[in-house]
Each structure stands twice: as structure tokens, then as C-alpha cells.
Amino acid sequence: MINVGTYITMILEKKKWTKTKLCEEINKIEAKLGESRTHTQDISNYLMGRWAFRPKILAKWEKALDLKEGTLVNMVMPPITKEGKEELKKTIERLRKI
């Protein structure tokens, strides 16, 4: 099975996007959601495996990359706690409205 970071890197290459372009797209989404901004270094940290991907983050990245819902989220372990599941559900619902 392919690593989610590697998969995203392949998508960026196919789209001819830089990490900066991905960062800009994610920040547009986060601005609409009223959330804090992402930095290019954050993207590098995720893609290089320094930080673990969380489903909530991947849901936003799916939207930014114009991927089908669940494409990236389903590549990682789902939230275990009730709170985590609720947080992901709310995030996905908010992303659908954008």
C-alpha cells in the first residue's frame, strides 16, 4: 500500500503544483472555515513524515486538491474516540458547504 505522503507528492507532480500552490489552496479553504493558516513548512513536515497525518487535515487537503471525498482520509487510521469521530464528521460537513 502506498504511503499517503507519497501519494500526495505524486498528485502534486501530476498537477504540476508546488507545495506553495497547495499551501495557497489549503489557506483559501481554511479562511472560509475561519481556521488558522497553514505554512509551506507545515506541508513539508507532513509530506516528509515528521508529522502524522490526521483525517481532519486530509479532508481539507482533499478539497484543496479537488479529490473525491475520502480519497486521502481513507488511507490513514480513522479517529478512535467519539470526539475525534465527531470532529471529522463536522469538518467534512463544513467542507461540503464550500
Residue pairs with C-beta under 8 A, 6 or more apart in sequence:
1 75
2 75
3 49
4 53
4 58
4 72
4 75
4 76
5 46
5 47
5 48
5 49
5 53
7 72
7 75
8 47
8 61
8 65
8 72
9 47
11 65
11 67
12 18
12 19
12 21
12 22
15 65
19 40
19 43
19 44
19 47
20 40
22 43
22 61
22 64
22 65
23 38
23 39
23 40
23 42
23 43
25 64
25 65
26 38
26 43
26 60
26 61
26 64
27 37
27 38
28 64
29 60
29 63
29 64
29 95
29 98
30 36
30 37
30 38
30 60
31 37
32 98
33 60
33 94
33 95
33 98
42 51
44 50
45 51
46 53
46 57
53 72
53 76
54 76
55 73
55 76
55 78
55 79
55 84
55 88
56 87
56 88
56 91
58 72
58 73
58 75
58 76
59 69
59 72
59 73
59 88
59 91
59 92
59 95
60 91
60 95
61 72
62 68
62 69
62 70
62 71
62 72
62 73
62 95
63 95
63 98
65 72
69 92
69 95
69 96
73 88
78 85
78 88
79 85
79 87
79 88
